[in-house]
Amino acid sequence: MFDPVIAPSGTLLGLLQRGRGDGTLHALTAPRAEALAALNHCVLHDPRHDWQVENRSLYYARLYLDLNGELDAIEAHLFDPEDVLDADESRTGLALAVLGHLASYGRLDALQLLRRYAAHGVNWAWALDELALRDDDAGLRALAAPVLARFPRDAEGEGELAAAVRDAFEPRPWRLWADDPRESIATRVRAAQETGCFDRWQRQMNSTGPRPGWSVRAVFEWAEQGVERGTPLHVPAARCLTAVAGPEDRPEIVEAARTGTEGARCTALRYLADSNDPDVLDLVEGAVATGSTPVVEAAVAAYERMRSLAAVDRARGWVHRPDALGAAAGRVLACRGAAQDRDLVLAALREAVRGEGPDAPTLWTLVDGTGRLGIACAAPVLRHIYRETASSHLRGRAARALAATDPSFAAGFAIECLWDCEETTRELAARHAETGDNRVVERLRRLATDPAEEDEVQTAVRSRFGPDAPTV
């Protein structure tokens, strides 16, 4: 999947792509055709950089409801000939998730569209998972025949069916079909269930991983095999060292961290960092200076896991370095530094935004640290990140940091956060947004009664309406 093109933050499309609360508020006041065009663009061209951690589906579904939007564009997208050519679930996943939420709100057209796509679409498994949560038993039973017809009645087809049953995110349809009164359906599904269970057991029995009695050298060799296969194994290998290594093995491990092969060096650095070895900080610095890119990344990651006072003290000296270790030192101070480190964390935050922009991965930790340390003068930078980042998770972290550092947050960004796409951001807003604005009171009441809203958000809303809460 290509990285999405994100429109400027000041446009309606840019706001909706980011999942900002202001996107909904602007869409409701814009011409309906313009708002629906922007909404359809977002749903049909997933704007998320990481769809596995960022939420958009409920946000977009609610806007379809508020605009009374038709589903013609989603239908055309799902059943476009490209669906056969592009089986990547990222092409249709967001649209199917939006339909699932609309179905839970009672949109019959969305439910029927999901059923049709589950029967005929390439990404049928996703549609079936959505229906498993929303459809009735009769609707699911009607899909048994078309879904099973996807799998030929030969050895290869039965193997694919067993894998589909085994890997299903929602097992409800398969359990229904295993008890289907049509013997031809029930027999195939039950056989697939049994095969899937056997496959899982067989994979566990055939593991080629560490065995009792392995030596330190054997663990290093296993880690190197992972490098050769392109599958890094230094993290589990370091855990294995914890089980097999004794005090007499330390010289070998230290030497591996200094001069070993890539797999052994990464494993040794991780192990020594986790055990707070007295030489590990020097070894990390040496690895960053002389190691390959994977070794540098492993060394930096291992260092960031350390929680010792020595690691924090070393960060104060490393934070000025213009390399990966300097960036890691800034994150260590953000997580574990003290009040004396505020200026260093603020400088790291500013440098990251200036050098890498508002979507830099390092900002996640730095933004959290800014809020943790209460760096009030960081508010302008945090506001910039909040407005410009394409990551709804990073925006939520910026909102949380602003709540701790910016006195204007409750009357400003907290209000639009009530419409944000991330439930954690809506929860934060529900606890902080000032209620002098009539929109806030109305929104809180709607969230309190919305069956699709997360429990944590509704708990926060109820805290504003309780007997000890301020007047709403």
N, C-alpha and C positions, 0 to 999 in steps of 0.2 A: 504494500500500500504506500502510495506517495504521500509525502508530507502535505497536509492541507494548506491552501492559500487562505490566509486570514485577512479580512478587510480591516481598514483602520478602525480604531476603537470608538471614534466619534460618529460612525455610521450605524444605521439600524442593523444592517447585516453583520457588521463587526461586533456589535453588542450581543446579538443573538448567537453568533458563532461562539463567543466566549461564555455564554450561559449567564450573563450578568442580569441582575434584577432589573436594571434600567432597560434592558432589551425588551422585556415584557411590557414595562410601563410605556416605552416609546411606541411599541407595536400597537398598543391599545388606543393610542391617540393618532396614529398615522392612518392614511387612507387604507381601507381594508385590503384592496388588491395589492398594494405595495407590501403590506405586512405579510400577507399570505405568500407572496413571491419570495420574500426573504426567508420565511419559515420553511417553505418547501426546499429552498436551496440548502439550508442547513441539514434537513433530514435526509435529503437524497445525496448529499456530499458531506459525509461525516467530518465535522471540523476538529475533532479531538486528536491530539497527538498520541494519546494512549487511551483507547476506548475501554481498556480493562479496569481503569481506576477512576476515570472521569465520568460523571453523570450528565446526561442530557435528555434522556428519553421522557422522564416525567415532566421536566421543564417544557419540552416541546409539546407534549400531549396536552398539558394544561392550556397552553396558548392556542392549540387547535380548538379546544373547547370554548375558550373565551371569544375566539373569532368566528366560532361556528364554521370552521374550515372544512371544505370538502376533501375527499381522499383520492381524487382522480389522479393527481400527480404521483402519489405513492403507488397507486395501482399500476400506472404506466411504467414506473421504475421497476417494480417487482417483476413484471411480466414482459419486460423488454427482452428482445433476443439476446442481449448481452448477458442475461442471467445464465444462459447455457454456456457462454464462452468464458465467463469470469466467475469461478466458483468460490472466490475469496469471501468469507462471511462478512468481512468489513464493508462490502458493497451494499449489503442489504440488512445487516444486523441492527443498525440504529432505527431504520424504518420499521422493522418487525417489532422492536421493543416499544416504539411509540404506539404502534397498533395494539400491543398488549395492554398498555396503560389505558388507551381509549376504550378498549373492550371492558376493562374493569370499571370504567365510568358509565358503562351501559350503552356505548356506541355499537349498535348491531352491525353497522356497515364495516366497522373495524374487525369485529369477530368473524364475519363472513369472509372478509379478505384474508385473514389469517388461515382459516380453514382451507380456502382455495389454494393458497400458496403452500401450505403443508402437504397438500395432495399433489401439486404439480411443480413447485419451485425447487431450485437446486439447493438452497439453504433451508430445506424442509425441517431439519432437526431443530433449528432455532425457533422456527414458527411453532413446532410441536411443543417445545418447552414453554413458550408463551401461552399456548392453549392449555397445557397441563395445569397451569395456575388459575385459569379463568373459565374454561369451557366446562359444560356439564358432561356426564358420563355418555349420554346419547351422542353428543357431538364428537367426542373422542372415539367412540366405537365405530362411527361412520368412516373414520379415517384409517381404520385398520387395514382394509383391503388395498386402498391405493398406496399406502406406505409400504406394505409387505411386497407389493408388486414391483417395487424398485429393486428387489433383490432376486436374481435368478435362482431357480431351484437346482443349482449345482453346487459343487464343493466350494467354489470361490464365492458364490452368492451367499451361501449359508454362513461362511466365515465372516463376510462383511456384515451380515445381519447380526451375528453374535457380537461383533465389535460395536455396532450401533447400540445394541441393548446394553452392553457393558459400560459404555462411555456416556450414556444418556444423562444429562444434567438433572432432569426431572423424570423419575421412574414411573409416575402414575399411569401414563398411557399404556406402557408395556405391561404393567400389572393387570390393568383392565383387560388387555388383549389376551393375556395368559389364561384368563377365565372366560373368554368369549364363547358363547354357545356354538359358534361355528367351529367344528373340530379342526378343520384345515388351518384356521388361524391360530387357535389356541395351541395346537401341537407344535407349529413352527416356532412360536414365541417361547414356549416352555423349553424347547430344545435349545434355542438361542441363549436363554438365560442360563441353562446348565453349562453350555459351552463357554460362556463368558466367565462364569465362576471358576471353571477348570483352568482357563487361560490365565486368570489372575494368580491362581495357586501355582501354576507352572512357572510363571515369571519369577515368583518369589523363590522357588526351589532352584531355578537355574541362574541365580545371581552370580556374577563373576567378581563381585566386590571382595573386600577384606574378609579374612577368615581368622578364627582364634589361632594364636601362635605366630602370627606374622611378626616379622622384625621391622625395625625402623627402615632398613634398606628396602624391604619389600613394599612398605608404604610409599616410599619415594618412587620406586619403580612403577607402582600403580598410578601415582599422580602423573608420571611422565607419559604413561600410556594414554591418559586422558588428553594430554597436550597433542600427542601424535594423531589422535582421533578428532581433534578440534572440540573436545568436550572438557572444559576445565574441571578438575577434580580436587583442587588444592584445599577447598573448604572442608569437604568430608574427610579428606586425607589428614588434615590437621586434627580433626576430631579423633581419627584412628590413632594418631600419634599420642594423644592424651591417654589412650587405653594401653598402648604397648611400650611407650618410652619410659625409661627409668633415669635416675640421676647419672648413671654411667654413660647414657647415650647423649648427654648434652653436648660434648665436644663435636660429635658427628653432626648433630642438628645445627649447631652454630656455624660449622664449616659449610654445610649445605646452604644456609641462609646467606653466606658470604660469596661462595663460588660455585654453587651447585647448578645443575641443569634447571631449565625453566620450571618444570613441575615441582622438583625438589625444593628449589629456592622459594617459590611461592608458598609451598606447604610449610616449610620451616619458619618463614617470616610470620605466617598466620599463627602457628603454634606458639612461637616465642612471645608474640604480642599478647595472646590470650593468657599466657602464664606469667606475664609481667617480668620477663627475664631482664636482668640488669643491663645486658648488652644490646637489647633489641632496638633501642632508639638510634644508636649508632649504626646498627645493621640496616635499619629502615633508610637512614640518610644515605648510606652507601649504595643501597639498592636503587634509590631514585637517581643517583649520580651515574651508575654503571649498568643498570639492568635494562632489559628489553621492555617494550611497552607493557606486555602482560605482567612482568615482574614489578614495574613501577606502579601499575594499578593495584596489584595485590599488596604491595608494601604500604601504599597510601591507605587502602581500605583496612588493613590490619591495624595501622596506627590509629585511625579514627575510632576503632573499637576500644582503645585503651582508656581507662578511667583513672589512672594513677595521677598523683600530684606531679610526678616527674614528667609525665606526658603533657600535662597542662603547662608546666613551667617551660618545657622545650618548645611548646607552641608559641609562646611569647617571643622566642627568638627566631622561629621559623616563619612567622606570619608575614614578614616582609619579603620573603622569597618570591620571585616572579614565576613560579612553576607549580606543579601539581601539589607538592608538599606544602608550599606556602598557602595555597587555597585550602588544603586540608587543615592546616593549623588554624586558619580563621574559623573553620567549622567546629573544630575542637573547642576553641574559646567560646564560640556561640553556645555550645551545648554545656560546657563544664567550667567556663571561666567565671570570674568574680566581678564585682563592681569595678575593680581597677582596670578591667579589660574592655570597658564599654567603648572607649575611643578606638581600640584596635578592631573590634567587631564592626563598628560603624564604618571605619575606613575600608574594611574588607567588603562590606555590603555595597558601599558606593563604587568601589573599584570593579566589583562583579557586574553591576548594572552598567557602568561606563564601558567596560571592556567586552562584555558578552550579551548585554541586553536584558530585557525584563523576563526572559524565559530561561535564563541560565540555570542548569540543574543545581549548582551550588547555592542558589538563593533560597531553596527550601529550608535548609538548616540555618542559614544566616538570618532569614526573616524570623524564624522561631526564636533564635537567640536574641534578636533585637527586642522582641516582646518579653522574653524571660528576664532580660536585664533592665527592662524599662527605659530604653534609650529614647527619651522624648524628642530629641532633636532629629531623630531618624524619620519622623512622621512624613515629611515631604517626599522622601525616597520611597517609603512604604505606599503612599498614595499613588505615586507613579507606577509602581509595580502592580498595585491593585487595578489601576485603569488599563494598563497596557498588556499584561501577560495574557497569553492565550490559554494558559492552564487554569482551569477552575479550582484545582486543588491548591495551587500556589496562591491564587487570589484569596481563597479561604484562609490560608495561613497569614497573608498580609492583613486581612480583616481582623484576625485574632490578635495580631501584633498591634494594630491600630487601636483596638479596644483597650490595650494595656498602656498605650503611649500617647494617644491623641484625644484630648478632652472633647473635640468636636465630633467624634465618631458617632455617638448616640443620636445626634441630630442630623448627621450627614449620611455616610455610607451605610450605617446600620439599617436605615430605612429601606434602601434599595435591596439590601441583603435578604430581606424577607421574601423576595421573589427569586433569589438565587437558585441555580441549578443544583448546588450541593447541599445535602441535608444538614451537614455540620455547620455550614455557613448560615443557613436559615435558623438553626438552633441558637447560634451565637446572636443573631439579630433579634430573635424572640426574647432574649434575656436583656438586651441593651437598648433597643430602639425606643426613642422617646415617643410618647403617645399623644403629644400635642397635635400631631398631624392626623386628621380623620382617616387617612388611608391606612395608617398603622393599626388603628383599632379594628377597622373592617378586615384587614388582612389577617390579623391575629385570630379573629373569630372564624374566618374561613379555614385557616390552618387547623384550628381546634376541631373542626367537624369534618375535615376531609379524610375519608377512609384510606386514601392512598398515602397520606403523610406518615413519616416515620414516627415511632413512639417517642424518641428523644426530643423531637421538635415539639410534639404535642405536650410533653411534660414541661418543656420550657414555657410554652404558651400558657399552660394552666398555672404556672407559678406567677404569671402576671395577673391572673384573674382570681387567685386565691384570697382567703380572708385577710391574710397578712401582707398582700401585695399592694403596691401603690394603685391609686385609682386609675382605671382604664376607661 
